[in-house]
Structures are given as structure tokens and as C-alpha cells.
Amino acid sequence: MCGIVGFVGKRQAAPILLDGLSKLEYRGYDSAGLAIRNGDEPAEVVKSKGRLKVLSEKTDNGNALIGNCGIGHTRWATHGEPSRTNAHPHVSGNCTGTGSGEVESEVVGVHNGIIENFKELKEKLMKHGYLFYSQTDTEVVIKLVDYYYKKYTHSPQEAIAKTMVRVRGSYALCLMFKSHPGEIWVARKDSPMIIGISDGETYVASDVPAILKYTRNVYYIGNLEMAKLTPGEVTFYNLDGDVIEKELTEIKWDAESAEKGGYEHFMMKEIHEQPKAITDTLNSLIKDEKIDIDSIGLSNDEVRNISQIYIVACGSAYHTGVVTQYVMEDIAKIPVRVELASEFRYRKLLLDKNGLVIIVSQSGETADSLAALRLAKDKGIKTLAIVNVVGSSIAREADNVLYTLAGPEIAVATTKAYSAQLIAGYLLAIQFAYIKNEIAEEYYKNLIKELYTLPQKIEKVLEDKERIQWFVAKQANAQDVFYIGRGIDYAVCLEGSLKMKEISYVHSEAYAAGELKHGTISLIEDGTLVIGVLTQSELYEKTVSNMVECKSRGAYLMGLTSYGHYEIEDTADFTVYIPKTDEHFTASLAVIPLQLMGYYLSVSRGLDVDKPRNLAKSVTVE
């Protein structure tokens, strides 16, 4: 969702804030703003609607704003339409909120998240003489902080603590007080926030890439905690005002990994980084030719006692869970249910006390997934997180953690994180099967060897990208695309369809091929593109039959299958081949052409590949 950056130190703040916000554009936004303090002078607030470049031009790339303490924000509209007035930062005074220079307000701040009881709070504040210029819940929480600050001891710490107790919802708050120059105050509940430290400078951000250029030493602020930031120092407090000691964490990513590296778009760069993401994730868990799950905190006895697995995730992570379900049930013989996190948290599920809940999330901050994790823990069910961000909320709160090593993923449409999550699922399935004596030693070793061949085989698929680009160019005017497959191929279709719709804005749907005759086939007409995924040998002929049904009704067919199935060319109008591998792992190869199709169609339509409309990289609000 929205992006937050803050800085206090020796240098001019505004250029640093703009640079940090530019690294968070992938999160999705519709407006942006800065608030800068120059010593004892009032904060200078500048806001704009639209892309960050508008704000940058308005402030001469930040050079027009003097001061070494400031906060910045990119807003993705929730309460209130996208506008300069609704843009952050917000102030506690009764001004117009258009971002037109210095403001005398005591409190100025930015906020990520949603304040659920903002209407109730707004009515209370209006009774105390507060006026409101925006439609946002953020303005309400800023003025609530101001109310408590003035009512009690003029202590930022006490005002923020009382605000945190009073509000319901999620928030990452970043505040400056007029009476406390050179300080930034932050607070957090259920929305991500990190604090970075370097020589005489302190940074705060909602995600790592914003500050990676400046420091790799960070603190993770916990839930219902607050902190005071001064140049080169940070002090953490709990709600009672007690000081909390924290340990610094070193971010292993380097700044270059969050740059485009010569590619036109982050998405294409990250498609090409999938072999490395897979190799790094494999190497982190395979030691001496065996899978080491001791490193993630699961003992063999605990695995033997697992009677049911619940995989809980959203979006593409959910799709990796569907693949894992097929693989886990087939080779480990453990029943698996895959649940959308947004449904899991509200259903009255009958959870097996000997079950394992696996939460899959790239960011480790996905709101619904985090809520599902907490629900599982409340019910006493063992939890395992598969996440890509060290120290993220889900990683900290789960009983056990398996880190994928995809590195920073900037494009909104996931590619390499998806591939790393597939590998995590494969490794768990193989090791659980081995521990439960469902597979023999030789097969166990062969599966591990085959996993190590996947990166090279993905490179082979990528060599065919120009041919895929040529095919996509012929389909540039497609209005509807249908993906069909069975078993693991159906799971691949789900991800391929999502890639198509989220970045090219083409209506696409994925169907289990056998369901076509139950209504969907009525949508097929002359020229409709139907993509059949056929990598499972036992299901191959059945899916071909479904493709023939579509062709007889005028569909244009694309087949995606493994080398050797050349007879598909008698049915399909265009065919893409992937190298052969163990059929449990074909999703890792079959997804690559579908990622490329979504990418090339988006480019051909002149769309913003990395930042598709209405979408955010990490969905941190419900």
C-alpha cells in the first residue's frame, strides 16, 4: 500500500526523502507529499496529486525545501478520493491541507493503514473545536495526537501512547512535533515499518528498498511500540512508557539488487533473476545432499505427528500453495487444504490440533495472512511462515520460519518470489515424505538432484522469449483469454491468468479443463485465445480433448507442454515447449512463458508494467 520515508540527520532531508519514495513506487499510490523541518521553524508541507515526479518538479528535486528533518509519503487512496487535499502529510491545525508552505500546526504526520473508528473519533474531536479539511482517517489520528498532546503533559510519548490505546485498526505513524525540533516520532500496529541507523543519521521507512542505499543496519519496531528518532539514535518505548532494548539487524540485500540493472522494467529483470532465486533458496536448506529443516525449527518427531496441513495465503502465494497441495499429498501422503487468508480468518474452521498452518507471504506483512497466522496461534495450532523478508511481522510471530532468498522484488506482479515459494513447497513436501518413510532414499536423492537442474532449465525457457513476444504481438487486441489445465497444470493456469489480467488489463480466467462443459465453454467464440497447459502425462490426453472442444467452437489455441509432445501441434495453433523434469516440478518451468506473455502484452499496450493501476505490492490493509 502507501509508502513512508523519514529522515533526521546532517544532510538536507527532502532529496533523500524523494529518493526513498521513488524506491517505494511499486507499492502503488495516487498522490505524494513532504513535510520538512528546518530547526525551530514550522514544518513546510508540499503535496501533489499524481506521480512522484510532479512533487519532485514542484520542489526542484527537493532542493527548494531547506531542513535536515522530514517525513514523506506516497498515498494509495482508502478514505477519500485521490487529491492534493487528501494527500499526506496531514496537520493538526485547521488549514486547507493543500500543501502550500509553512504550517503552524503542533503536529504533522503521515500514516499507513486504516483507522476503523475514525468517524467516532472525528465526532469527538469536532466537539472539542477541531475542524477537518480532508476526507481521510489520517487527519483524524493526527488531530487526536494533537488533542492528547495539549490535554496532558505536552509529551509526544504520552500523546502517542494514549492515541494508540484509543484507535482501532492498523497503522504505521510517522510524526513531527513543532515543540520538539530535530525529532521524528513513530508508532506501529499491524503495518510494516523499519528504522535504519548510520553515522549521525536515522531513517524510517515502510519497506527496505527506501533506505537500502543509505544503510543496511535496521531495527524492526514491534506491534504496539513507539520510538523517538534523533540524528544517529533511536529510543523504543512500549505503551507504558518503558524503554525497550532492540538489536540491530543487518539487511543482506545490496542496493544494486533493488535497481533495474539495465532492464527496461523491474519485472523483466526479476523474471531473469528466477534461476538465482531458486538456487539461493535451495542452497539455504540443502546441506550435504539432504534437506535440513532443523534450521527452520521443525523436528522429525513434529513432522511425524502432522495429521493435516493448512496452507494459507493470498494472490500468487495462494497459487504456490495449490501446487504444494498437489505435490505434498502425492509424495508425502499428508492431507492438505489451501485457504485464502481473507476467508480463513472469518470461517469457523474445525482445525486439527495436530495440524500445521503454513502462511505464505512475500512481504511477511500481508494483512489477511498476518491475521490468519494470529488466529491459528490463538487456537493452539503450530505455525510455519514462508516469507521473503527477514524480520517481517509474519516471520517474527510464526512458530517457525522458512526464508525464501529471492532478494528484493520491486515489480508489483510477482515472479521470482513466486518461484522461490514453489521451491520452498517442494522442499517441505520431499522432506516430509522422507521423514514419514513415504519415499525411498534413492528417490529422495534423485528429487533433490532434479531440483538443482531447474535454474538451467529456466534459462533454456528464457531463450525462447523472442518467439513468445512475436506470438503476443499477434494477440495484442485480445479481449478474453482462457487458461485450462488439470492438476498441477490448473495451478499454473491460475498464476498465468493472474499475470495476464493484473499487468495487461485483459480479462482472463483460469479453469480446471474438465469444468469447461459446465458453462464456461459458452463464452468461446471465433478468435478467443485459449491456452492449454499440458505437462502432466496422465492428464495430457484429457486436456487435449478439452482444447479440441474449444477449437471446434472457433477458439485460437496455444499449447504449453514439455519437449517430446510434438503431436500437440496437430491441435494447437501455436506451441511453447519446456524442458522435461520430474512432473511434480513442472510448475516452475511452465509459469515462465506465462509470465513473459503477461509482460509483453502489457508492453505492447504501452502500460506501466511495474506499477499496474489500482494495485499495490504488499496489501497491508484489509
Residue pairs with C-beta under 8 A, 6 or more apart in sequence:
1 27
1 28
1 76
1 112
1 113
1 616
1 618
1 619
1 620
1 621
2 27
2 29
2 73
2 74
2 75
2 76
2 88
2 111
2 112
2 206
3 21
3 24
3 25
3 27
3 29
3 73
3 74
3 112
3 205
3 206
3 207
3 210
4 71
4 72
4 73
4 110
4 112
4 172
4 174
4 193
4 204
4 205
4 206
5 16
5 17
5 20
5 21
5 24
5 71
5 72
5 73
5 203
5 204
5 205
5 206
5 210
5 211
6 17
6 70
6 71
6 72
6 174
6 184
6 186
6 203
6 204
6 205
6 229
7 13
7 16
7 17
7 20
7 68
7 69
7 70
7 201
7 202
7 203
7 204
8 68
8 69
8 70
8 182
8 183
8 184
8 201
8 202
8 229
8 230
8 231
9 68
9 198
9 200
9 201
9 202
9 231
9 232
10 68
10 200
10 201
10 231
11 68
11 201
12 62
12 63
12 65
12 66
12 67
12 68
13 36
13 37
13 62
13 65
13 67
13 68
13 69
13 70
14 34
14 36
14 59
14 62
14 63
14 64
14 65
14 67
14 70
15 61
15 62
15 63
16 62
16 214
17 34
17 62
17 70
17 71
17 72
18 34
18 52
18 55
18 56
18 59
18 61
18 62
18 72
19 213
20 72
20 203
20 205
20 210
20 211
21 32
21 52
21 72
21 73
21 74
21 210
22 52
23 207
23 209
23 210
23 212
23 213
23 258
23 410
24 74
24 205
24 206
24 207
24 209
24 210
25 52
25 74
25 610
25 611
26 266
26 410
26 411
26 412
26 610
26 611
26 617
27 74
27 76
27 206
27 207
27 616
27 617
27 618
28 76
28 412
28 611
28 614
28 615
28 616
28 617
29 52
29 74
29 75
29 76
30 49
30 50
30 75
30 76
30 77
30 82
31 47
31 48
31 49
31 50
31 74
31 75
31 77
31 82
31 83
31 84
31 86
31 87
31 88
32 47
32 48
32 51
32 52
32 54
32 55
32 72
32 73
32 74
32 75
32 87
33 45
33 46
33 47
33 48
33 55
33 72
33 73
33 75
33 87
33 88
33 89
33 99
33 110
34 45
34 46
34 47
34 55
34 59
34 62
34 65
34 70
34 71
34 72
34 73
34 89
35 43
35 44
35 45
35 70
35 71
35 72
35 89
35 108
35 109
35 110
35 176
36 43
36 44
36 65
36 66
36 67
36 69
36 70
37 43
37 44
37 67
37 69
37 70
37 176
37 181
37 182
38 44
38 66
38 67
38 68
38 69
39 67
39 181
39 182
40 181
41 67
41 102
42 102
42 103
42 104
42 105
42 178
43 89
43 91
43 102
43 103
43 105
43 108
43 176
43 178
44 65
44 67
44 101
44 102
44 103
45 89
45 91
45 99
45 100
45 101
45 102
45 103
45 108
46 55
46 58
46 59
46 65
46 99
46 101
47 55
47 84
47 87
47 88
47 89
47 97
47 98
47 99
48 54
48 55
48 58
48 84
48 87
48 99
49 82
49 83
49 84
49 87
52 74
56 62
59 65
68 231
69 176
69 181
69 182
69 183
69 184
70 176
71 89
71 108
71 109
71 110
71 174
71 175
71 176
71 184
71 204
72 89
72 110
73 87
73 88
73 89
73 110
73 111
73 174
75 82
75 86
75 87
75 88
76 616
77 86
78 114
78 137
78 621
79 114
79 118
79 135
79 136
79 137
79 138
80 86
80 134
80 135
80 136
81 135
84 98
84 99
85 96
85 97
85 98
85 133
85 134
86 97
86 134
86 135
86 136
87 99
88 109
88 110
88 111
88 136
88 138
89 108
89 109
89 110
90 97
90 108
90 109
90 110
90 111
90 134
90 136
90 138
90 139
90 142
91 97
91 103
91 105
91 107
91 108
91 142
92 105
92 106
92 107
92 108
92 142
92 143
92 145
92 146
93 103
93 104
93 105
93 106
94 130
94 131
94 133
95 103
95 105
95 133
96 133
97 133
97 134
97 139
104 178
105 146
105 178
106 146
106 149
106 150
106 177
106 178
106 179
107 142
107 143
107 145
107 146
107 149
107 175
107 176
107 177
107 178
108 142
108 175
108 176
109 138
109 141
109 142
109 145
109 173
109 174
109 175
109 176
110 138
110 173
110 174
111 137
111 138
111 141
111 142
111 171
111 172
111 173
111 174
112 170
112 171
112 172
112 191
112 192
112 193
112 206
112 620
112 621
113 169
113 170
113 171
113 172
113 189
113 190
113 191
113 620
113 621
114 137
114 169
114 170
114 171
114 621
114 622
115 121
115 137
115 138
115 140
115 141
115 167
115 168
115 169
115 171
116 167
116 168
116 169
117 167
117 168
117 169
118 137
118 140
118 141
118 167
118 169
121 140
121 141
121 144
121 166
121 167
122 132
122 140
125 132
125 140
125 143
125 144
125 147
126 132
128 147
130 143
130 147
132 139
132 140
132 143
133 139
137 169
141 163
141 167
141 171
141 173
142 175
144 163
144 166
144 167
145 159
145 160
145 163
145 173
145 175
146 159
148 158
148 159
148 162
148 163
149 155
149 156
149 159
149 177
152 158
152 159
152 162
154 179
156 175
156 177
156 180
156 183
156 185
156 228
157 185
157 226
157 228
157 237
157 241
158 241
160 173
160 175
160 185
160 187
160 226
161 226
161 237
161 239
161 240
161 241
163 187
164 187
164 189
164 224
164 226
164 239
165 239
169 189
170 189
170 190
170 191
170 367
170 620
170 621
170 622
171 187
171 188
171 189
171 190
171 191
172 186
172 187
172 188
172 191
172 192
172 193
172 206
173 185
173 186
173 187
173 188
174 184
174 185
174 186
174 193
174 204
175 184
175 185
175 186
175 187
176 183
176 184
176 185
177 183
177 185
182 230
182 231
183 228
183 229
183 230
184 202
184 204
184 228
184 229
185 226
185 227
185 228
185 229
186 193
186 195
186 204
186 221
186 226
186 227
186 229
187 225
187 226
187 227
188 221
188 222
188 223
188 224
188 225
188 226
189 223
189 224
190 223
190 367
190 370
190 393
190 620
191 206
191 365
191 620
191 621
192 206
192 207
192 363
192 365
192 392
192 393
192 618
192 620
193 204
193 205
193 206
193 221
194 204
194 205
194 206
194 207
194 208
194 211
194 218
194 219
194 220
194 221
194 391
195 202
195 203
195 204
195 218
195 219
195 220
195 221
195 227
195 229
195 234
196 202
196 203
196 204
196 205
196 211
196 214
196 215
196 216
196 217
196 218
196 219
197 203
197 215
197 217
197 218
197 219
197 232
197 233
197 234
197 248
198 214
198 215
198 217
198 232
199 232
200 231
200 232
201 214
201 215
201 231
201 232
202 229
202 230
202 231
202 232
202 233
202 234
203 210
203 211
203 214
203 215
204 229
205 211
207 363
207 618
208 218
208 251
208 253
208 258
208 389
208 408
209 258
209 408
209 410
211 218
212 251
212 253
212 254
212 255
212 258
212 408
213 255
216 250
216 251
216 252
216 253
216 254
217 248
217 249
217 250
217 251
218 248
218 249
218 250
218 251
218 391
219 227
219 234
219 236
219 246
219 247
219 248
219 249
220 246
220 249
220 391
220 396
221 227
221 236
221 246
222 244
222 396
223 393
224 238
224 239
225 236
225 237
225 238
225 239
225 244
226 236
226 237
226 239
227 234
227 235
227 236
227 237
228 234
228 235
228 237
235 243
236 243
236 244
236 245
236 246
237 243
237 244
238 244
249 390
249 391
251 390
252 390
253 407
253 408
257 407
257 408
258 408
258 410
260 266
260 269
261 269
263 269
263 272
264 603
265 411
265 599
265 603
265 609
265 610
266 410
266 411
266 610
267 411
267 413
267 415
267 503
267 599
267 609
267 610
268 599
268 609
270 409
270 410
270 411
270 415
270 416
271 415
271 416
271 462
271 592
271 595
271 596
271 599
272 462
273 406
273 407
273 416
274 415
274 416
274 419
274 455
274 458
274 592
275 454
275 455
275 456
275 458
275 459
276 407
276 455
277 404
277 405
277 406
277 407
277 416
277 417
277 419
277 420
278 419
278 420
278 423
278 454
278 455
278 458
278 588
279 452
279 455
280 405
280 406
280 407
280 420
281 404
281 405
281 406
281 420
281 423
281 424
282 423
282 427
282 451
282 452
284 295
284 403
284 405
285 291
285 292
285 293
285 295
285 296
285 402
285 427
286 292
286 427
286 448
289 445
289 448
290 448
291 427
291 430
291 431
291 434
291 448
293 303
293 427
293 428
293 431
296 384
296 400
296 401
296 402
297 399
297 400
297 401
298 384
298 400
300 435
302 382
303 431
303 432
303 435
303 436
304 435
304 436
305 354
306 334
306 354
306 355
306 356
306 432
307 334
307 335
307 352
307 354
307 355
308 334
308 335
308 336
308 337
308 352
308 354
308 355
308 356
309 328
309 334
309 335
309 336
309 337
309 355
309 356
309 357
309 358
310 336
310 337
310 338
310 339
310 344
310 349
310 351
310 355
310 356
310 357
310 358
310 376
310 381
311 321
311 324
311 325
311 336
311 337
311 338
311 339
311 358
311 360
312 321
312 338
312 339
312 340
312 341
312 344
312 357
312 358
312 359
312 360
312 369
312 372
312 373
312 376
313 320
313 321
313 338
313 340
313 341
313 359
313 360
313 361
313 369
314 340
314 341
314 342
314 361
314 366
314 368
314 369
314 619
315 414
315 498
315 619
316 414
316 417
316 418
316 421
316 495
316 498
317 360
317 361
317 362
317 366
317 369
317 414
317 418
317 421
318 338
318 340
318 341
318 360
319 418
319 491
319 494
319 495
319 498
320 360
320 418
320 421
320 422
320 425
321 338
321 358
321 360
321 425
322 338
322 490
322 491
322 494
323 422
323 425
323 488
323 491
323 492
323 587
324 336
324 338
324 358
324 422
324 425
324 426
324 428
324 429
325 336
325 337
325 338
326 487
326 488
326 491
326 584
327 425
327 426
327 429
327 488
327 584
328 334
328 336
328 425
328 428
328 429
328 432
329 335
329 336
330 584
331 429
331 430
331 433
331 438
331 439
331 584
332 429
332 430
332 432
332 433
332 436
332 438
333 433
333 436
333 438
334 432
334 436
339 347
339 349
339 372
340 368
341 359
341 366
341 368
341 369
341 371
341 372
342 368
342 622
344 368
344 372
344 375
345 368
345 371
345 372
345 375
351 357
351 376
351 379
351 381
352 381
353 380
353 381
355 381
355 382
356 381
356 382
356 383
356 384
357 372
357 373
357 376
357 381
357 382
357 383
357 384
358 383
358 384
358 385
358 386
358 428
359 369
359 370
359 372
359 373
359 376
359 383
359 384
359 385
359 386
359 387
359 394
359 398
360 369
360 385
360 386
360 387
360 421
360 424
361 369
361 370
361 385
361 386
361 387
361 388
361 392
361 394
362 387
362 388
362 389
362 404
362 406
362 409
362 414
362 417
362 421
362 618
363 387
363 388
363 389
363 392
363 617
363 618
363 620
364 385
364 387
364 388
364 389
364 392
364 393
364 394
364 395
365 389
365 392
365 393
365 394
365 618
365 620
366 394
366 618
366 619
366 620
367 619
367 620
367 621
367 622
368 619
368 622
369 394
370 393
370 394
370 397
371 622
373 383
373 385
373 394
373 397
373 398
374 397
376 383
377 383
377 397
377 399
382 399
382 400
383 398
383 399
383 400
384 398
384 399
384 400
384 401
384 402
385 394
385 395
385 397
385 398
385 400
385 401
385 402
386 402
386 404
386 421
386 424
386 425
387 394
387 395
387 401
387 402
387 403
387 404
388 403
388 404
388 405
388 406
388 409
388 417
388 420
389 395
390 403
395 401
395 403
402 424
402 427
402 428
404 417
404 420
404 421
404 423
404 424
405 420
406 416
406 417
406 419
406 420
407 416
409 415
409 416
409 417
409 617
410 610
410 617
411 609
411 610
411 617
412 502
412 503
412 610
412 611
412 612
412 615
412 616
412 617
413 499
413 502
413 503
413 595
413 598
413 609
413 612
415 595
418 495
418 591
419 458
419 588
419 591
422 587
422 588
423 451
423 454
423 588
426 447
426 451
426 584
426 585
427 451
429 584
430 439
430 444
430 447
430 448
433 439
433 444
434 441
434 444
439 447
446 582
447 582
447 584
450 581
450 582
450 585
451 585
453 581
454 581
454 585
454 588
454 589
457 578
457 579
457 581
457 589
458 588
458 589
458 592
460 579
461 578
461 579
461 589
461 592
461 593
462 592
464 576
464 577
464 593
465 596
467 576
468 576
468 593
468 596
468 597
468 600
469 596
469 600
471 558
471 574
471 597
472 596
472 597
472 600
472 601
472 604
473 600
473 604
475 481
475 529
475 601
476 601
476 604
476 605
478 506
478 529
478 601
479 506
479 507
480 506
480 507
480 508
480 509
480 523
480 528
480 529
481 497
481 500
481 506
481 507
481 508
481 509
481 528
481 529
481 530
481 531
482 508
482 509
482 510
482 511
482 520
482 523
482 524
482 528
482 529
482 530
482 531
482 550
482 555
483 493
483 494
483 496
483 497
483 508
483 509
483 510
483 511
483 530
483 531
483 533
483 594
484 490
484 493
484 510
484 511
484 512
484 513
484 516
484 530
484 531
484 532
484 533
484 543
484 546
484 547
484 550
485 491
485 492
485 493
485 510
485 512
485 513
485 532
485 533
485 534
485 539
485 543
486 512
486 513
486 514
486 536
486 539
486 542
486 543
487 536
487 539
488 535
488 536
488 583
488 584
488 586
488 587
489 513
489 533
489 534
489 535
489 536
489 539
489 543
489 586
489 590
490 510
490 511
490 512
490 513
490 533
491 587
492 533
492 535
492 586
492 587
492 590
492 591
492 594
493 510
493 511
493 531
493 533
494 510
495 591
495 594
496 508
496 510
496 531
496 533
496 591
496 594
496 595
496 597
496 598
497 508
497 509
497 510
498 510
499 594
499 595
499 597
499 598
499 599
500 506
500 508
500 594
500 597
500 598
500 601
501 507
501 508
502 598
502 612
502 615
503 598
503 599
503 601
503 602
503 607
503 609
503 612
504 598
504 601
504 602
504 605
504 607
505 605
505 607
505 612
505 613
506 601
509 520
511 520
513 532
513 542
513 543
513 546
513 547
514 542
514 546
516 546
516 549
516 550
517 549
521 549
521 550
521 553
524 530
524 550
524 553
524 554
524 555
525 553
525 554
526 554
527 554
527 555
527 556
528 550
528 554
528 555
528 556
529 555
529 556
529 558
530 547
530 550
530 551
530 555
530 556
530 557
530 558
531 557
531 558
531 559
531 560
531 594
532 543
532 544
532 546
532 547
532 557
532 558
532 559
532 560
532 572
533 543
533 560
533 561
533 590
534 540
534 543
534 544
534 559
534 560
534 561
534 565
534 568
535 560
535 561
535 562
535 578
535 583
535 586
535 589
535 590
536 583
536 586
537 583
540 561
540 565
544 568
544 571
547 555
547 557
547 559
547 571
547 572
548 571
550 557
551 557
551 571
556 573
557 571
557 572
557 573
557 574
558 572
558 573
558 574
558 575
558 576
559 568
559 569
559 571
559 572
559 574
559 575
559 576
560 575
560 576
560 578
560 590
560 593
560 594
561 568
561 575
561 576
561 577
561 578
562 577
562 578
562 579
562 580
562 581
562 586
563 577
563 578
563 579
563 580
564 580
565 577
568 575
569 575
576 593
578 586
578 589
578 590
578 592
578 593
579 589
581 588
581 589
599 609
602 609
602 612
603 609
